[in-house]
Amino acid sequence: MRALARIDAGAIARNTARMAQAAGGAAVCAVVKSDGYGHGAVTAARAVLEGGATSLAVAAAEEARELRAAGIEARLLVMGALDAEELAVALDADADVVAWTEGFLDALPASARAHVKLDTGMGRMGTRDPELATRLAERAGERLAGLMTHFATADELGDTFMDEQLGRFRAWVDPLRERFPGAVVHAANSAATLRDAATHFDMVRPGIAVYGMDPFGEDPFAQGLEPALTLTTQVLAVKDVAAGESAGYGRRFVAREPTQLATLPIGYGDGWRRALTNNADVLIGGSRHPLVGTVSMDNITVDVGIGSGVSVGDEAVLVGAQGPERILAEEVAKRLGTINYEVTCALTPRVVRA
Ligand SMILES: *Cc1c(COP(=O)(O)O)cnc(C)c1O
């Protein structure tokens, strides 16, 4: 066996319950886009529903179709922009969709459900014009299901822009809530949900947190979250290396003293990024060892030292706990100069999910 991502569905359920608690009385629409942030969309969907989510959100119409094909019956929101073909797929999956233009709204059949989106500062999707957004809500009539926005800086502590966005959203949505009591008002991602109760409204849309990763990039346990993904592989070879000998493409590692290298069958073809060259730790035998040399497409090498007792077949943990040690996705993200989201989303289909 090569690389395995073990998914703890119980942890996803408990993280969802934790987010429901953080959300006070607001409903939880858990986000399972991008194959459940790399955890497997169907596994994630079942687990979040178990944990108390009342609906699911994805980015793409195809993701909605996939969940329906797996027998998931929960209410679904497709958050992304949809062309005519994708809209047909989303509606066929009986998903709610997001609208911010008259043309899109007019293309919706009477049975469709639309969430009107105001761009309060994300600068991506949604209309920036609150008057147009109000006209869309009126025009939607029976099809109006929600009123929404999305924050750009909820994960940045000490930031004031989220409050600005919240102010713009409130100015638009507060008067509308009375006129459209059936519309669900929602704005908060994971970070906003944890950061400020004023962002909760009727429903929150947490993604990263339900997978047990910290939206602020710090320690998820400090937020009461449990990482749900453990990435493991096994030692396929152990070899003695003399001082001056090298390993991997470009000889990016040259042994300064005699040591032992373990070879592991995971590489950038699995999503274990090449930028982790000489820049990650791996847990083997309950201790940390440095990844040395270049990350190849299919393999990496780890300096386990002399007398480590590491042998072929030993389990190696790249993300997760082994004995007293733990490597968080947040640690890997910091080494890569990216965010935890990208670490798990990067895992390719070659990594077996179980
Ligand atoms: C991805 C996404 C979310 C979830 O964000 P997290 O930071 O993962 O909690 C919520 N809303 C929208 C519109 C999104 O695109």
The ligand as an SDF file (V2000), in Angstrom:
LIG
                    3D

 15 15  0  0  0  0  0  0  0  0999 V2000
  -15.7380   27.8970    1.1980 C   0  0  0  0  0  0  0  0  0  0  0  0
  -16.8050   28.8040    1.6510 C   0  0  0  0  0  0  0  0  0  0  0  0
  -17.2480   28.7810    2.9750 C   0  0  0  0  0  0  0  0  0  0  0  0
  -16.5490   27.9730    4.0620 C   0  0  0  0  0  0  0  0  0  0  0  0
  -15.3840   28.6470    4.4750 O   0  0  0  0  0  0  0  0  0  0  0  0
  -14.4310   28.0920    5.6350 P   0  0  0  0  0  0  0  0  0  0  0  0
  -13.4070   29.1480    5.7680 O   0  0  0  0  0  0  0  0  0  0  0  0
  -13.8510   26.8060    5.1200 O   0  0  0  0  0  0  0  0  0  0  0  0
  -15.2520   27.8970    6.8410 O   0  0  0  0  0  0  0  0  0  0  0  0
  -18.3410   29.5570    3.3090 C   0  0  0  0  0  0  0  0  0  0  0  0
  -18.9480   30.3470    2.3890 N   0  0  0  0  0  0  0  0  0  0  0  0
  -18.5270   30.4250    1.1100 C   0  0  0  0  0  0  0  0  0  0  0  0
  -19.2320   31.3140    0.1470 C   0  0  0  0  0  0  0  0  0  0  0  0
  -17.4320   29.6730    0.6970 C   0  0  0  0  0  0  0  0  0  0  0  0
  -16.9980   29.7650   -0.5600 O   0  0  0  0  0  0  0  0  0  0  0  0
  1  2  1  0
  2  3  1  0
  2 14  2  0
  3  4  1  0
  3 10  2  0
  4  5  1  0
  5  6  1  0
  6  7  2  0
  6  8  1  0
  6  9  1  0
 10 11  1  0
 11 12  2  0
 12 13  1  0
 12 14  1  0
 14 15  1  0
M  END
$$$$
